[in-house]
Amino acid sequence: MGESVDNIIPGNRIFVTGGTGFLGAYIIRELVSNGYQVKALRRNKALPHFMDPTVFEKVDWVQGDLFDLPVLFEAMEGVDAVIHSAAKISFVSSERKEMFKTNIEGTANIVNAAIDNEIKKLVYVSSVAALGQPKKDGLIDEGNPWDEIKPHSNYASSKYHAEMEIWRAMGEGLNAVIVNPSTIIGYGDWNTGSCAIFKSIYDQFPWYTTGANGFVDVGDVARAVVLLLESNIRSERFLVSGENSSFRDLFNLIADGFSKKHPTIEATAILGAIAWRFEKLKTIITGKQSVLTRETAHVAQSKVNFDHTKILSQFPGFEFTPLQETIRKSCDAYLQHA
């Protein structure tokens, strides 16, 4: 099961990638609230509006990206630990090349810089997409082997091969641990990523499916990341997923939170195929990317459940936020700032 979980804080100076993203912003908030000195990588983009600006005022921002090798090496000088949460998430086939470059090559650059700077610990934020197919009991856990023969989304393949860079670095002596979150939900920018689910339901997206997946509060993932950072656990991965739910139940909860109508049209496999093609046509005409693509339509039809036993056993005091509570708080925040 791994080593004991005594807090072995590797040091007070933490370097974070992806800090202006959805999860990264919450990781930074968790670190700052725990008294860490945070240095974070930032491209030339505005800081996210959904986070209290006073949190970011305490961060030492470094201008650059995952391919600025001199910047990465210099940024890690004097740093005790690294949290690598930067990634490109896309289910659009035309963005495959860029996503592979960001997620795989970018991760290789991070671990190489970490090794060169003798970083004491690295926490890598992967995804449940990098795990294998369900076992006979229908559950996925940390031990599900990846099967190259099975069909995978481009995003899943990019995260799997990015993990290979982490395991390679572990073999070279880097103290690292991997976190595999399921679909992360919460209050963020509802125009991008998994937060777009809230915007779609707010706009009364009419479709629902009978598929199922795992969902987790963004704050819970941030807490899990910091817990693993502080522990002496190494060379392991942890699945972080709060609850398994059907998409229909999830959509209905969000609709209730916004006082909107429930989605009423069941998107069967055939209708789903028609719908994503229709949305693709709209994207071509309007230039605005839809949350519904060929890959997301496939995910919406699949029924996948995740087993979070390992992290709860490793950290007995850790609890996941109930899905209903996460959705209620998120909807309230979106309505307040809409």
Secondary structure, 3 states (H helix, E strand, C coil): CCCCCCECCCCCEEEEECCCCHHHHHHHHHHHHCCCEEEEEECCCCCCCCCCHHHHCCEEEEECCCCCHHHHHHHCCCCCEEEECCCCCCCCHHHHHHHHHHHHHHHHHHHHHHHHCCCCEEEEECCHHHCCCCCCCCEECCCCCCCCCCCCCHHHHHHHHHHHHHHHHHHCCCCEEEEEECEEECCCCCCCHHHHHHHHHHCCCCEECCCEEEEEEHHHHHHHHHHHHHECCCCCEEEECCEEEEHHHHHHHHHHHHCCCCCCEECCHHHHHHHHHHHHHHHHHHCCCCCCCHHHHHHHHCECEECCHHHHHHCCCCCCCCHHHHHHHHHHHHHHHC
